[in-house]
Amino acid sequence: MHKSDKQFYLVREDVLPEAMKKTLDAKLLIERGKAESVADAVQAVDLSRSAFYKYRDTVFPFQTVVKQRIISLFFHIEDRSGTLSHLLSTVASSGCNVLTIHQTIPLQGRANVTLSLDTASINVELNEMLRRLKSLEFVDKVDVLGSGA
């Protein structure tokens, strides 16, 4: 499997490594305002900052993922005429609604684009949509930044 073809799995809590469980606990402290910073949160759950940063964007509570309809994607793309239009067309054909678009000024023929998408009406598996986006010839990189309400 190519590094960029990431799959998602549902895993029972009792088989997760301790660092992943503690990362979830630290994220919850931050989300609820019980920790003012990452440093405070990781200290409260006895976790290293490096472990927190390693897992923070890769492990999520099941109920959060199920409830969330909004996903943010980061793209590193070639700057040429029509690329953003083609990217948005591919997203739309998957049934997603674009909520926000942010594109940096192109430098050395490349630009970064961040899209926030409402996936409530998605008509393909998320992994399939990501595969389609990654396969576009002008897309160098696609990352899932996270999901939110």
C-alpha positions as a LaTeX table, in Angstrom:
\begin{tabular}{lrrr}
\hline
Residue & $x$ (\AA) & $y$ (\AA) & $z$ (\AA) \\
\hline
Met1 & 0.00 & 0.00 & 0.00 \\
His2 & 1.31 & 3.42 & $-0.95$ \\
Lys3 & 1.93 & 5.73 & 2.00 \\
Ser4 & $-0.72$ & 8.19 & 0.79 \\
Asp5 & $-3.44$ & 5.50 & 0.50 \\
Lys6 & $-4.36$ & 5.56 & 4.18 \\
Gln7 & $-7.20$ & 3.34 & 5.40 \\
Phe8 & $-9.31$ & 3.90 & 8.49 \\
Tyr9 & $-10.22$ & 1.18 & 10.99 \\
Leu10 & $-12.51$ & 0.82 & 13.97 \\
Val11 & $-10.46$ & $-0.57$ & 16.86 \\
Arg12 & $-11.61$ & $-1.58$ & 20.35 \\
Glu13 & $-10.14$ & 0.57 & 23.13 \\
Asp14 & $-8.58$ & $-2.29$ & 25.09 \\
Val15 & $-6.16$ & $-3.09$ & 22.25 \\
Leu16 & $-4.97$ & 0.49 & 21.72 \\
Pro17 & $-1.46$ & 1.34 & 22.89 \\
Glu18 & $-1.40$ & 3.38 & 26.10 \\
Ala19 & 0.01 & 6.43 & 24.29 \\
Met20 & $-3.02$ & 6.54 & 21.97 \\
Lys21 & $-5.45$ & 6.34 & 24.91 \\
Lys22 & $-3.57$ & 9.11 & 26.71 \\
Thr23 & $-3.60$ & 11.22 & 23.53 \\
Leu24 & $-7.40$ & 10.92 & 23.43 \\
Asp25 & $-7.56$ & 11.92 & 27.10 \\
Ala26 & $-5.30$ & 14.94 & 26.50 \\
Lys27 & $-7.37$ & 16.04 & 23.49 \\
Leu28 & $-10.52$ & 15.83 & 25.62 \\
Leu29 & $-8.94$ & 18.00 & 28.35 \\
Ile30 & $-8.03$ & 20.64 & 25.75 \\
Glu31 & $-11.45$ & 20.46 & 24.06 \\
Arg32 & $-13.29$ & 20.91 & 27.37 \\
Gly33 & $-11.03$ & 23.76 & 28.49 \\
Lys34 & $-9.64$ & 21.78 & 31.43 \\
Ala35 & $-6.10$ & 22.27 & 30.10 \\
Glu36 & $-4.90$ & 25.60 & 28.77 \\
Ser37 & $-2.18$ & 24.17 & 26.56 \\
Val38 & $-0.84$ & 20.96 & 25.08 \\
Ala39 & 1.92 & 21.05 & 27.69 \\
Asp40 & $-0.67$ & 21.18 & 30.51 \\
Ala41 & $-2.77$ & 18.41 & 28.96 \\
Val42 & 0.09 & 15.97 & 28.37 \\
Gln43 & 1.43 & 16.59 & 31.87 \\
Ala44 & $-2.02$ & 15.87 & 33.35 \\
Val45 & $-2.27$ & 12.50 & 31.56 \\
Asp46 & 1.44 & 11.61 & 31.92 \\
Leu47 & 2.25 & 11.60 & 28.20 \\
Ser48 & 5.20 & 13.01 & 26.28 \\
Arg49 & 4.55 & 15.90 & 23.93 \\
Ser50 & 6.18 & 13.97 & 21.08 \\
Ala51 & 3.74 & 11.06 & 21.56 \\
Phe52 & 0.81 & 13.51 & 21.64 \\
Tyr53 & 1.90 & 15.14 & 18.38 \\
Lys54 & 2.53 & 11.75 & 16.81 \\
Tyr55 & $-1.04$ & 10.56 & 17.45 \\
Arg56 & $-3.20$ & 13.68 & 17.75 \\
Asp57 & $-4.30$ & 13.71 & 14.09 \\
Thr58 & $-4.58$ & 9.94 & 13.76 \\
Val59 & $-6.78$ & 8.80 & 16.65 \\
Phe60 & $-10.35$ & 9.97 & 17.29 \\
Pro61 & $-13.21$ & 8.86 & 19.54 \\
Phe62 & $-15.74$ & 6.84 & 17.51 \\
Gln63 & $-18.71$ & 9.04 & 18.47 \\
Thr64 & $-16.82$ & 12.14 & 17.28 \\
Val65 & $-16.10$ & 10.65 & 13.86 \\
Val66 & $-19.68$ & 9.42 & 13.45 \\
Lys67 & $-21.20$ & 12.78 & 14.42 \\
Gln68 & $-18.88$ & 14.93 & 12.35 \\
Arg69 & $-19.87$ & 15.89 & 8.85 \\
Ile70 & $-17.19$ & 18.48 & 8.23 \\
Ile71 & $-13.71$ & 17.52 & 7.11 \\
Ser72 & $-10.75$ & 19.76 & 6.28 \\
Leu73 & $-8.33$ & 18.74 & 3.54 \\
Phe74 & $-4.93$ & 20.23 & 2.74 \\
Phe75 & $-3.62$ & 20.06 & $-0.84$ \\
His76 & $-0.22$ & 20.89 & $-2.31$ \\
Ile77 & $-0.91$ & 21.48 & $-6.02$ \\
Glu78 & 0.73 & 22.61 & $-9.22$ \\
Asp79 & $-0.17$ & 26.17 & $-10.14$ \\
Arg80 & $-1.64$ & 26.09 & $-13.62$ \\
Ser81 & $-4.85$ & 27.27 & $-15.21$ \\
Gly82 & $-7.92$ & 25.29 & $-14.17$ \\
Thr83 & $-6.42$ & 23.27 & $-11.32$ \\
Leu84 & $-8.63$ & 24.72 & $-8.58$ \\
Ser85 & $-11.71$ & 24.35 & $-10.79$ \\
His86 & $-10.86$ & 20.71 & $-11.51$ \\
Leu87 & $-10.21$ & 20.02 & $-7.82$ \\
Leu88 & $-13.57$ & 21.54 & $-6.83$ \\
Ser89 & $-15.35$ & 19.62 & $-9.59$ \\
Thr90 & $-13.92$ & 16.34 & $-8.27$ \\
Val91 & $-15.09$ & 17.21 & $-4.75$ \\
Ala92 & $-18.56$ & 18.15 & $-6.02$ \\
Ser93 & $-18.89$ & 14.92 & $-8.03$ \\
Ser94 & $-18.37$ & 13.05 & $-4.74$ \\
Gly95 & $-21.42$ & 14.81 & $-3.29$ \\
Cys96 & $-19.52$ & 17.05 & $-0.86$ \\
Asn97 & $-20.38$ & 20.70 & $-0.34$ \\
Val98 & $-17.44$ & 23.13 & $-0.16$ \\
Leu99 & $-17.77$ & 25.34 & 2.93 \\
Thr100 & $-14.47$ & 27.23 & 2.80 \\
Ile101 & $-11.53$ & 27.57 & 0.43 \\
His102 & $-8.13$ & 29.01 & 1.25 \\
Gln103 & $-5.36$ & 29.16 & $-1.35$ \\
Thr104 & $-1.89$ & 30.55 & $-0.80$ \\
Ile105 & $-0.15$ & 32.71 & $-3.36$ \\
Pro106 & 1.68 & 30.34 & $-5.72$ \\
Leu107 & 5.44 & 30.16 & $-5.23$ \\
Gln108 & 7.76 & 28.35 & $-7.62$ \\
Gly109 & 4.80 & 26.88 & $-9.50$ \\
Arg110 & 3.13 & 25.36 & $-6.43$ \\
Ala111 & 0.29 & 26.47 & $-4.14$ \\
Asn112 & $-1.39$ & 25.18 & $-1.00$ \\
Val113 & $-5.16$ & 24.86 & $-0.84$ \\
Thr114 & $-7.21$ & 24.07 & 2.25 \\
Leu115 & $-10.84$ & 23.01 & 1.77 \\
Ser116 & $-13.47$ & 22.55 & 4.47 \\
Leu117 & $-16.13$ & 20.17 & 3.22 \\
Asp118 & $-19.60$ & 19.17 & 4.41 \\
Thr119 & $-19.73$ & 15.42 & 3.80 \\
Ala120 & $-23.39$ & 14.92 & 4.78 \\
Ser121 & $-24.31$ & 14.06 & 1.17 \\
Ile122 & $-21.12$ & 12.24 & 0.15 \\
Asn123 & $-21.96$ & 9.55 & $-2.40$ \\
Val124 & $-18.71$ & 7.53 & $-2.23$ \\
Glu125 & $-16.56$ & 6.20 & 0.61 \\
Leu126 & $-14.29$ & 8.91 & 2.01 \\
Asn127 & $-11.22$ & 6.82 & 1.17 \\
Glu128 & $-12.41$ & 6.59 & $-2.45$ \\
Met129 & $-12.85$ & 10.36 & $-2.70$ \\
Leu130 & $-9.35$ & 10.86 & $-1.25$ \\
Arg131 & $-7.95$ & 8.35 & $-3.76$ \\
Arg132 & $-9.60$ & 10.26 & $-6.63$ \\
Leu133 & $-8.21$ & 13.56 & $-5.38$ \\
Lys134 & $-4.71$ & 12.15 & $-4.95$ \\
Ser135 & $-4.81$ & 10.70 & $-8.47$ \\
Leu136 & $-5.31$ & 14.12 & $-10.10$ \\
Glu137 & $-2.13$ & 14.82 & $-12.06$ \\
Phe138 & $-1.65$ & 18.31 & $-10.61$ \\
Val139 & $-2.05$ & 17.20 & $-6.96$ \\
Asp140 & 1.27 & 16.58 & $-5.21$ \\
Lys141 & $-0.14$ & 15.91 & $-1.76$ \\
Val142 & $-3.46$ & 15.54 & 0.10 \\
Asp143 & $-3.71$ & 15.46 & 3.90 \\
Val144 & $-6.76$ & 15.18 & 6.13 \\
Leu145 & $-6.31$ & 17.98 & 8.66 \\
Gly146 & $-9.22$ & 16.85 & 10.79 \\
Ser147 & $-12.92$ & 17.00 & 11.27 \\
Gly148 & $-15.12$ & 19.32 & 13.26 \\
Ala149 & $-18.70$ & 20.31 & 13.90 \\
\hline
\end{tabular}
